Amino acid sequence: MTRLFSGTQWDRPPRCERCQALEADCRCPPPPPEYAAPETRTARVTTERRKGQKWVTVIQGLLATENNLVELLSALKTHCGAGGTIQDNSVEIQGDQVEKVRKFLADRGYRVR
């Protein structure tokens, strides 16, 4: 006696595409995230004055889900020779670094405002 879905994808438990183990038993690492091309993103670079008369360069418009902000922040901090952080989908670099940041982002392919 044959079943209705015998031999189809609905009859078999799902398997991993890479190792062919059952999905419940699979130990493969998750695939790396795919980020959008820099040419499709527009970054807004501004400065803000914070308490104690400190200036901060703020890069907005780059979503964390579509960009690798951690890698971008690390490269910006090295390029500018300053500290920085990520705050709510915006990258902050210490000091008035607008021209350096704009040139750096343009060289990487981002559209800059």
Buried (B, 14 or more C-beta within 10 A) or exposed (E): EEEEEEEEEEEEEEBBEEEEEEEEEBEEEEEEEEBEEBEEBEBEBEBEEEEEEEBBBBBBBBEBEBBBBEEBBEEBBEBBEBEBEBEEBBBBBBBBBBEBBBEBBEEBEBBBE
